[in-house]
């Protein structure tokens, strides 16, 4: 009986912390996924010497706007889809400018100023992330605020 009581106490402490651990890992994964997409878009723009865009898309083929949690697509200047990201899981939201375009020099296309995307887990006790993109095209992630 003592062993079962001790096991119950340990589980009562460990399970909530494990959930937070999993959700923090998910937030880091989503932030890294967006960072790698932004690096891909920037490198494709430089490689093609033309504008390349990443935009929020819930259907995987067109820029539908809204939140990024529905997924996103990477499109070249001719409108061809280069890469698709499916919707984020659970209550996770990713908000900010719905379209980000890089030019052939790897810089963000004006008139868009430096922008910040905000990743929120939708759960208390779990840090979100911010992804900042400056005009030079450099993107970075920080938690919870940059």
Residue frames as a rotation matrix with the C-alpha (Angstrom) as fourth column:
UNK 1
0.565 0.825 0.000 0.00
0.825 -0.565 0.000 0.00
0.000 0.000 -1.000 0.00
UNK 2
0.384 -0.506 -0.772 2.84
0.173 -0.782 0.599 2.38
-0.907 -0.364 -0.213 0.79
UNK 3
-0.659 -0.669 0.344 4.38
0.422 0.049 0.905 1.75
-0.623 0.741 0.250 -2.62
UNK 4
-0.167 0.697 0.697 1.10
0.959 -0.050 0.280 2.52
0.230 0.715 -0.660 -4.37
UNK 5
0.747 0.427 -0.510 0.67
0.578 -0.796 0.181 5.71
-0.328 -0.430 -0.841 -2.32
UNK 6
-0.052 -0.857 -0.512 4.20
0.105 -0.514 0.851 6.88
-0.993 -0.010 0.117 -3.18
UNK 7
-0.699 -0.157 0.697 3.60
0.668 0.204 0.716 6.04
-0.255 0.966 -0.037 -6.85
UNK 8
0.313 0.910 0.270 0.36
0.942 -0.333 0.030 8.07
0.118 0.245 -0.962 -6.78
UNK 9
0.637 -0.150 -0.756 2.15
0.261 -0.881 0.394 11.11
-0.725 -0.449 -0.522 -5.33
UNK 10
-0.474 -0.880 -0.035 4.98
0.192 -0.142 0.971 10.88
-0.860 0.453 0.236 -7.87
UNK 11
-0.496 0.360 0.790 2.49
0.868 0.173 0.466 10.63
0.032 0.917 -0.398 -10.75
UNK 12
0.602 0.767 -0.220 0.48
0.782 -0.622 -0.030 13.58
-0.160 -0.154 -0.975 -9.43
UNK 13
0.355 -0.572 -0.739 3.63
-0.029 -0.797 0.603 15.69
-0.934 -0.192 -0.300 -9.57
UNK 14
-0.585 -0.774 0.244 5.12
0.167 0.179 0.970 14.30
-0.794 0.607 0.024 -12.80
UNK 15
-0.147 0.568 0.809 2.12
0.942 0.330 -0.060 14.21
-0.301 0.754 -0.584 -15.17
UNK 16
0.851 0.472 -0.231 1.38
0.379 -0.856 -0.352 17.99
-0.364 0.212 -0.907 -15.26
UNK 17
0.230 -0.851 -0.473 5.09
-0.417 -0.525 0.742 18.76
-0.879 0.026 -0.475 -15.68
UNK 18
-0.540 -0.396 0.743 5.35
0.418 0.639 0.645 16.21
-0.730 0.659 -0.179 -18.49
UNK 19
0.404 0.771 0.493 2.43
0.874 -0.165 -0.457 17.88
-0.271 0.615 -0.740 -20.30
UNK 20
0.824 -0.167 -0.542 4.18
-0.148 -0.986 0.079 21.25
-0.547 0.015 -0.837 -20.05
UNK 21
-0.224 -0.966 0.133 7.39
-0.201 0.179 0.963 19.66
-0.954 0.189 -0.234 -21.30
UNK 22
-0.295 0.199 0.934 5.59
0.816 0.562 0.138 18.21
-0.497 0.803 -0.328 -24.35
UNK 23
0.732 0.664 0.154 3.82
0.653 -0.619 -0.437 21.50
-0.195 0.420 -0.886 -25.16
UNK 24
0.529 -0.634 -0.563 7.05
-0.350 -0.768 0.536 23.52
-0.773 -0.086 -0.629 -24.84
UNK 25
-0.495 -0.703 0.510 8.70
0.155 0.506 0.849 21.07
-0.855 0.499 -0.141 -27.23
UNK 26
0.100 0.634 0.767 5.81
0.949 0.170 -0.265 21.50
-0.298 0.754 -0.585 -29.66
UNK 27
0.886 0.211 -0.413 6.15
0.150 -0.973 -0.175 25.31
-0.438 0.094 -0.894 -29.51
UNK 28
0.011 -0.968 -0.253 9.87
-0.389 -0.237 0.890 25.05
-0.921 0.089 -0.379 -30.25
UNK 29
-0.477 -0.152 0.866 9.18
0.563 0.704 0.433 22.70
-0.675 0.694 -0.250 -33.14
UNK 30
0.523 0.748 0.408 6.57
0.820 -0.312 -0.480 25.00
-0.232 0.586 -0.777 -34.69
UNK 31
0.746 -0.321 -0.584 8.84
-0.230 -0.947 0.226 28.03
-0.625 -0.034 -0.780 -34.32
UNK 32
-0.332 -0.931 0.150 11.73
-0.208 0.228 0.951 26.14
-0.920 0.284 -0.270 -35.93
UNK 33
-0.152 0.365 0.919 9.44
0.849 0.523 -0.068 25.01
-0.505 0.770 -0.389 -38.74
UNK 34
0.878 0.479 -0.011 8.49
0.419 -0.778 -0.469 28.60
-0.233 0.407 -0.883 -39.51
UNK 35
0.406 -0.811 -0.420 12.13
-0.450 -0.578 0.681 29.72
-0.795 -0.087 -0.600 -39.29
UNK 36
-0.496 -0.607 0.621 13.19
0.229 0.599 0.767 27.01
-0.838 0.523 -0.158 -41.73
UNK 37
0.298 0.672 0.678 10.36
0.905 0.026 -0.424 28.00
-0.302 0.740 -0.600 -44.09
UNK 38
0.909 0.024 -0.415 11.45
-0.022 -0.994 -0.105 31.64
-0.415 0.105 -0.904 -43.96
UNK 39
-0.070 -0.995 -0.070 15.06
-0.378 -0.039 0.925 30.63
-0.923 0.092 -0.373 -44.68
UNK 40
-0.343 0.025 0.939 13.84
0.686 0.690 0.232 28.52
-0.642 0.724 -0.254 -47.60
UNK 41
0.703 0.674 0.225 11.75
0.662 -0.507 -0.551 31.39
-0.258 0.537 -0.803 -49.01
UNK 42
0.681 -0.507 -0.528 14.65
-0.366 -0.861 0.354 33.80
-0.634 -0.048 -0.772 -48.71
UNK 43
-0.363 -0.884 0.295 17.12
-0.155 0.369 0.916 31.42
-0.919 0.287 -0.271 -50.35
UNK 44
-0.061 0.424 0.903 14.69
0.876 0.456 -0.155 30.63
-0.478 0.782 -0.400 -53.19
UNK 45
0.892 0.388 -0.232 14.21
0.266 -0.866 -0.424 34.36
-0.365 0.316 -0.876 -53.80
UNK 46
0.262 -0.885 -0.385 17.97
-0.579 -0.463 0.671 34.86
-0.772 0.047 -0.634 -54.05
UNK 47
-0.458 -0.442 0.771 18.44
0.223 0.783 0.581 31.75
-0.860 0.438 -0.260 -56.20
UNK 48
0.091 0.622 0.778 15.68
0.954 0.171 -0.248 32.77
-0.287 0.764 -0.578 -58.61
UNK 49
-0.898 -0.420 -0.130 16.54
0.395 -0.901 0.182 36.51
-0.193 0.112 0.975 -58.44
UNK 50
-0.467 0.837 0.283 12.81
-0.054 -0.347 0.936 37.14
0.882 0.422 0.207 -58.11
UNK 51
-0.349 0.450 0.822 10.15
-0.922 -0.321 -0.216 37.65
0.167 -0.833 0.527 -55.46
UNK 52
-0.497 0.285 -0.819 9.09
0.218 0.955 0.200 34.56
0.840 -0.080 -0.537 -53.49
UNK 53
-0.238 0.579 0.780 6.22
-0.803 -0.569 0.177 34.67
0.547 -0.584 0.600 -50.99
UNK 54
-0.821 0.212 -0.531 5.11
0.443 0.823 -0.356 32.67
0.361 -0.527 -0.769 -47.99
UNK 55
-0.565 0.702 0.434 1.50
-0.680 -0.694 0.237 33.20
0.467 -0.161 0.869 -46.98
UNK 56
-0.634 0.463 0.619 -1.15
-0.405 0.483 -0.776 31.81
-0.658 -0.743 -0.119 -44.67
UNK 57
-0.444 0.479 -0.757 -3.25
-0.764 0.239 0.600 29.19
0.468 0.845 0.260 -46.46
UNK 58
-0.178 0.462 0.869 -5.95
-0.732 0.528 -0.431 26.89
-0.657 -0.713 0.245 -45.21
UNK 59
0.822 0.568 0.035 -6.31
-0.385 0.601 -0.701 25.01
-0.419 0.563 0.712 -48.51
UNK 60
0.227 -0.839 0.494 -2.63
0.243 0.540 0.806 24.39
-0.943 -0.063 0.327 -49.34
UNK 61
-0.077 -0.277 0.958 -2.71
0.983 0.138 0.119 26.08
-0.165 0.951 0.262 -52.73
UNK 62
0.159 0.189 0.969 -3.84
0.485 -0.870 0.090 29.71
0.860 0.456 -0.230 -52.42
UNK 63
-0.903 -0.428 -0.036 -3.15
0.275 -0.513 -0.813 32.57
0.330 -0.744 0.581 -50.04
UNK 64
-0.011 0.994 -0.106 -6.35
0.675 0.086 0.733 32.58
0.738 -0.064 -0.672 -48.01
UNK 65
-0.267 -0.137 0.954 -5.13
-0.430 -0.869 -0.245 34.96
0.862 -0.476 0.174 -45.30
UNK 66
0.820 0.571 0.047 -6.29
-0.258 0.294 0.920 34.61
0.511 -0.767 0.388 -41.74
UNK 67
0.557 -0.601 0.573 -4.09
-0.703 0.026 0.711 32.93
-0.442 -0.799 -0.408 -39.18
UNK 68
-0.180 -0.773 -0.609 -1.05
-0.922 0.349 -0.171 30.86
0.344 0.530 -0.775 -40.00
UNK 69
-0.460 -0.009 0.888 -2.39
-0.617 0.722 -0.313 28.01
-0.638 -0.692 -0.337 -37.83
UNK 70
0.658 0.744 0.119 -4.33
-0.378 0.463 -0.802 26.77
-0.652 0.482 0.586 -40.89
UNK 71
0.333 -0.644 0.688 -1.02
0.762 0.614 0.205 26.13
-0.555 0.456 0.696 -42.65
UNK 72
0.378 -0.247 -0.892 1.01
-0.399 -0.913 0.084 28.04
-0.835 0.324 -0.444 -45.21
UNK 73
0.730 -0.164 0.663 2.29
0.634 0.527 -0.567 27.87
-0.256 0.834 0.488 -48.76
UNK 74
-0.172 -0.810 -0.560 5.43
0.020 -0.572 0.820 29.12
-0.985 0.130 0.115 -50.47
UNK 75
0.694 0.469 0.546 4.83
0.581 0.084 -0.810 30.55
-0.425 0.879 -0.214 -53.96
UNK 76
-0.501 -0.855 0.133 7.16
0.748 -0.351 0.564 31.93
-0.435 0.382 0.815 -56.57
UNK 77
-0.699 0.150 -0.699 6.51
-0.227 -0.974 0.018 35.09
-0.678 0.172 0.715 -58.58
UNK 78
-0.801 0.395 -0.450 4.56
-0.429 0.146 0.891 33.12
0.418 0.907 0.052 -61.22
UNK 79
0.069 0.884 0.462 2.23
-0.989 0.002 0.145 31.70
0.128 -0.467 0.875 -58.56
UNK 80
0.167 -0.080 -0.983 3.65
-0.202 0.973 -0.114 28.18
0.965 0.218 0.146 -58.56
UNK 81
0.853 0.155 0.498 3.46
-0.517 0.120 0.848 26.41
0.072 -0.981 0.182 -55.20
UNK 82
0.016 -0.952 -0.305 6.95
-0.595 0.236 -0.768 25.44
0.804 0.194 -0.563 -54.03
UNK 83
-0.867 -0.302 -0.395 6.21
0.155 0.590 -0.792 24.15
0.473 -0.749 -0.465 -50.53
UNK 84
0.150 0.959 0.241 3.13
-0.322 -0.183 0.929 23.47
0.935 -0.217 0.282 -48.38
UNK 85
-0.946 -0.322 0.028 2.81
-0.118 0.263 -0.958 23.25
0.301 -0.910 -0.287 -44.58
UNK 86
-0.211 0.907 -0.365 -0.26
0.545 0.419 0.726 21.63
0.811 -0.046 -0.583 -43.06
UNK 87
0.482 0.538 0.692 -2.30
-0.275 -0.657 0.702 23.11
0.832 -0.529 -0.168 -40.22
UNK 88
-0.666 -0.645 0.375 -0.87
-0.512 0.029 -0.859 23.35
0.543 -0.764 -0.349 -36.71
UNK 89
-0.377 0.495 -0.783 -2.28
0.478 0.828 0.293 20.95
0.793 -0.264 -0.548 -34.13
UNK 90
-0.294 0.316 -0.902 -4.58
0.956 0.075 -0.285 21.65
-0.022 -0.946 -0.324 -31.20
UNK 91
0.723 0.624 -0.296 -5.27
0.655 -0.756 0.007 25.15
-0.219 -0.198 -0.955 -29.96
UNK 92
-0.265 -0.926 -0.269 -1.96
0.669 -0.377 0.641 26.54
-0.695 -0.010 0.719 -31.23
UNK 93
0.862 0.488 0.138 -2.23
0.446 -0.601 -0.663 29.87
-0.241 0.633 -0.735 -33.06
UNK 94
-0.375 -0.927 0.018 0.30
0.792 -0.311 0.525 31.75
-0.481 0.211 0.851 -35.15
UNK 95
0.701 0.713 0.019 -0.67
0.658 -0.637 -0.401 35.34
-0.274 0.294 -0.916 -35.86
UNK 96
-0.229 -0.720 -0.655 0.90
0.182 -0.693 0.698 38.30
-0.956 0.041 0.290 -37.63
UNK 97
-0.189 0.097 -0.977 1.21
-0.853 -0.509 0.115 39.57
-0.486 0.855 0.179 -41.20
UNK 98
0.535 0.529 0.659 -0.52
-0.206 0.838 -0.505 37.00
-0.819 0.135 0.557 -43.44
UNK 99
0.900 -0.297 0.321 1.98
0.408 0.305 -0.861 37.42
0.157 0.905 0.396 -46.32
UNK 100
0.457 -0.840 -0.293 5.76
-0.202 -0.418 0.885 37.78
-0.866 -0.345 -0.361 -46.27
UNK 101
0.952 -0.128 0.277 7.65
0.300 0.218 -0.929 38.35
0.059 0.968 0.246 -49.51
UNK 102
0.218 -0.949 -0.230 11.39
0.173 -0.194 0.966 38.36
-0.961 -0.250 0.122 -50.11
UNK 103
0.843 0.017 -0.537 13.01
-0.488 -0.394 -0.779 39.88
-0.225 0.919 -0.324 -53.20
UNK 104
0.837 -0.512 -0.195 15.99
0.195 0.612 -0.766 38.64
0.512 0.603 0.612 -55.22
UNK 105
-0.076 -0.876 0.477 18.38
-0.418 -0.406 -0.812 40.31
0.905 -0.262 -0.335 -52.77
UNK 106
-0.392 -0.013 -0.920 16.96
0.612 0.743 -0.271 38.32
0.687 -0.670 -0.283 -49.84
UNK 107
-0.997 0.073 -0.015 15.33
-0.041 -0.716 -0.697 41.38
-0.062 -0.694 0.717 -48.29
UNK 108
-0.287 0.958 -0.013 11.69
0.718 0.206 -0.665 41.78
-0.634 -0.200 -0.747 -47.33
UNK 109
-0.504 0.209 0.838 9.65
0.709 -0.454 0.540 43.57
0.493 0.866 0.081 -49.96
UNK 110
-0.900 0.196 -0.388 8.51
0.093 -0.786 -0.611 47.03
-0.425 -0.587 0.689 -48.91
UNK 111
-0.054 -0.050 0.997 6.18
-0.466 -0.882 -0.069 48.64
0.883 -0.469 0.024 -47.80
UNK 112
0.802 0.337 -0.493 6.08
0.224 0.596 0.771 45.90
0.554 -0.729 0.402 -45.17
UNK 113
0.280 -0.696 0.661 8.16
-0.865 -0.481 -0.141 46.93
0.416 -0.532 -0.737 -42.18
UNK 114
-0.818 -0.536 -0.206 10.00
-0.344 0.744 -0.573 44.48
0.461 -0.398 -0.793 -39.98
UNK 115
0.180 0.983 -0.026 7.35
-0.696 0.146 0.703 42.08
0.695 -0.109 0.711 -38.72
UNK 116
-0.787 -0.333 0.520 6.70
-0.613 0.521 -0.594 39.76
-0.073 -0.786 -0.614 -35.82
UNK 117
-0.020 0.744 -0.668 4.74
-0.338 0.624 0.705 36.53
0.941 0.240 0.239 -35.85
UNK 118
-0.407 -0.038 0.912 3.36
-0.913 -0.012 -0.408 35.39
0.026 -0.999 -0.030 -32.50
UNK 119
-0.341 0.201 -0.918 3.04
-0.125 0.959 0.256 31.69
0.932 0.202 -0.302 -31.71
UNK 120
-0.349 0.321 0.880 0.66
-0.932 -0.219 -0.290 30.92
0.100 -0.922 0.375 -28.84
UNK 121
-0.966 -0.116 -0.229 0.03
-0.107 0.993 -0.055 27.45
0.234 -0.029 -0.972 -27.38
UNK 122
-0.112 0.991 0.070 -3.44
-0.455 -0.114 0.883 28.21
0.883 0.067 0.464 -26.04
UNK 123
0.484 0.203 -0.851 -2.56
0.578 0.656 0.486 26.69
0.657 -0.727 0.200 -22.65
UNK 124
0.818 -0.198 0.540 -1.69
-0.493 -0.724 0.483 28.43
0.296 -0.661 -0.689 -19.40
UNK 125
0.653 -0.624 0.428 1.80
-0.292 0.314 0.903 27.84
-0.699 -0.715 0.023 -18.08
UNK 126
0.241 -0.566 0.789 3.35
0.830 0.541 0.135 27.21
-0.503 0.622 0.600 -21.50
UNK 127
-0.173 -0.403 -0.899 5.47
-0.074 -0.905 0.419 29.90
-0.982 0.139 0.127 -23.11
UNK 128
0.889 0.386 0.247 4.67
0.260 0.020 -0.965 31.00
-0.378 0.922 -0.082 -26.62
UNK 129
-0.213 -0.957 0.197 7.27
0.787 -0.048 0.615 32.15
-0.579 0.286 0.764 -29.13
UNK 130
0.697 0.303 -0.650 7.83
-0.158 -0.819 -0.551 35.21
-0.700 0.487 -0.523 -31.26
UNK 131
0.062 -0.643 0.764 9.42
0.913 0.346 0.217 35.10
-0.404 0.684 0.608 -34.67
UNK 132
0.497 0.021 -0.867 10.90
-0.058 -0.997 -0.058 38.42
-0.866 0.079 -0.494 -35.71
UNK 133
0.215 -0.407 0.888 11.83
0.963 0.242 -0.122 39.17
-0.165 0.881 0.444 -39.31
UNK 134
0.024 -0.249 -0.968 13.79
0.164 -0.954 0.250 42.34
-0.986 -0.165 0.018 -39.95
UNK 135
0.715 0.347 -0.606 13.93
-0.433 -0.461 -0.775 44.22
-0.548 0.817 -0.180 -43.24
UNK 136
-0.233 -0.878 -0.418 17.20
-0.948 0.110 0.298 42.55
-0.215 0.466 -0.858 -44.20
UNK 137
0.271 0.448 -0.852 15.34
-0.652 0.737 0.180 39.23
0.708 0.506 0.492 -44.17
UNK 138
-0.766 -0.598 -0.237 16.95
-0.198 0.569 -0.798 37.82
0.612 -0.564 -0.554 -41.05
UNK 139
0.398 0.917 0.024 14.50
-0.419 0.158 0.894 35.83
0.816 -0.366 0.448 -38.94
UNK 140
-0.793 -0.602 -0.092 14.92
-0.188 0.386 -0.903 34.81
0.579 -0.699 -0.420 -35.31
UNK 141
0.295 0.875 -0.383 12.83
0.164 0.348 0.923 33.17
0.941 -0.336 -0.041 -32.65
UNK 142
-0.816 -0.504 0.284 12.66
-0.209 -0.201 -0.957 34.00
0.540 -0.840 0.058 -28.98
UNK 143
0.037 0.832 -0.554 10.54
0.512 0.460 0.725 33.12
0.858 -0.310 -0.409 -26.01
UNK 144
-0.015 0.935 0.353 8.23
0.849 0.199 -0.490 34.57
-0.529 0.292 -0.797 -24.91
UNK 145
0.952 0.294 -0.083 9.13
0.203 -0.813 -0.546 38.05
-0.228 0.503 -0.834 -26.22
UNK 146
0.299 -0.874 0.384 12.11
0.873 0.087 -0.480 39.30
0.386 0.478 0.789 -28.17
